[in-house]
Amino acid sequence: MARIPGFFRSIQAKILIIPILMLLAFVLLINTYFLTSSRNITFSSKRSFLQSHGFMISSALSALDELSGDRVRQAMSLLEVNDVNAVIITDDKGETLYSSEDGDTEASESLYTAYVDQVQGGNDVFYSRFSDGAFLSCSFTPIMSRGTVAGVVYLFENDTEQGSVLLKMYETLLQFSIAITLVAIAAMTIVSYRIMRRVNTVLDGIKNVREGAYTYRVPISGSDEISTLGQEFNRLTDRLQKTEEIRRRFVADASHELKTPLASIRLLSDSILQNENMDSETVREFVDDIAHESSRLARITEKLLTLTRLDNAVISEHKRVDVGGVVNTALRMLRPLAQERNITLNSAIAPDSVIAATEDDLYQIVFNLAENAIKYNVDGGRVDITSQVTSDQVILSVADTGVGVPDEDLPHIFDRFYRVDKARSREAGGTGLGLSIVKDTAALHGGEITAEHGEPGGMIFRVVFPREL
């Protein structure tokens, strides 16, 4: 019994888990990207804002003759820098000349202490971070006088308003992402469940057919791949059911056909053994009947073995076979049988009638068709074997002037053990397997056989082979 895989090894897990992981990774990436890009944009705007103010203050202070506390405070009163939290101005030795009292002085002083030494070389320095829902930014701009650093302008800003806006936007996006993720997971769960339910329906069908329920059909509707799978499964079970019916009928027919001559042989032999006073002429007649039934039994067995070989597609290596030579050999073997019935045998094989097959298989086809045409012909009738050659086909035809086949029997004459007139077939020694052997043998070599009524009577059998160039 097949082992049922665990959930994490099942198709449903692959359908469900992989997309969910991809969705979660995508949501995480989107949220991270939004937060990072929004923060970087804000950092850039803060840098531009603070450095422009720092350059403005530095330029104003650079024009002073003396960088002292009074002069700096006087200049700053004229500039009116009110849109930053803290402004600190130092001289070249780091002494504070000016400090605004607005803002978080502890945070501004700690940042000043950490970065002021880096500006002594005359370079602008900017630092910003997003922490605790606020943008904490600072800018260091050197005050240049006669080519040297005379002091430093330090601007500090602690922007909680813009930080709050960013956090709200991030929370909104996060909530939206969670909602979308939950809806997507629910949708994927439902879809995977429905898919697996339909897959399990097909699996149930396979299990039923495996147990021999060839009449079982998968009830699937729709037009997707699983529906197509279900339709193909139903077609397969149709084929299996038909094959099983053919097999059972074949076994029953074969058993019946074999039992009949065996029963006759047993009856005749028992009659000989139980009648001690039977005259020699009667005994000879019974022995002749036993020989006749034995020959019939041998023919049935031989044809059953031939059908088994054809069913297993056991063929010899193909080679170029001249149809005309095989037809002449078959007619030579059948001529005595035709002479008994006063049947005329004619052949007209076109040049270059060459196919890829084996001589034995082609002989089997020609012999069976010609033998049937003789057996089921009228006394004094005719059998014509001809061939036509096209650019890619060889068409072999066997026509007779016999009694023909009724229209209702014509579709079944290639079925195994099918006989139109059972009484006449037994009288002629037929087994009902000859035409089936012809059809299967022709198919084994890429050929196809058809049957139709002749004019004015009889039958015409045509076997179309691929031409061997």
Protein Blocks (a to p, Z undefined) as FASTA:
>chain_A
ZZdddfklmmklmmmmmmmmmmmmmmmmmmmmmmmmmmmmmmmmmmmmmmmmmmmmmmmm
mmpmbdcfklmmmmmmmnopakbfbdcdddfkopafbdcfedjfklmmmmmmmmmmmmmn
opacdddddeehiacddddddddeehiafbdcddddddfklmmmmmmmmmmmmmmmmmmm
mmmmmmmmmmmmmmmmmmmmmmmmmmmmmnopambccddedjbfklmmmmmmmmmmmmmm
mmmmmmmmmmmmmmmmmmmmmmmmmmmmmmmmmmmkbcfklmmmmmmmmmmmmmmmmmmm
mmmmmmmmmmnopacddddddfklmmmmmmmmmmmmmmmnopacdddddehiacdddfkl
mmmmmmmmmmmmmmmmcehiacdddddddfkbccdddddfbebjafklmmmmmpghiafb
lmlmmmnopahlmmmmmmmmmmmnopacddddddfedjdddddddddZZ
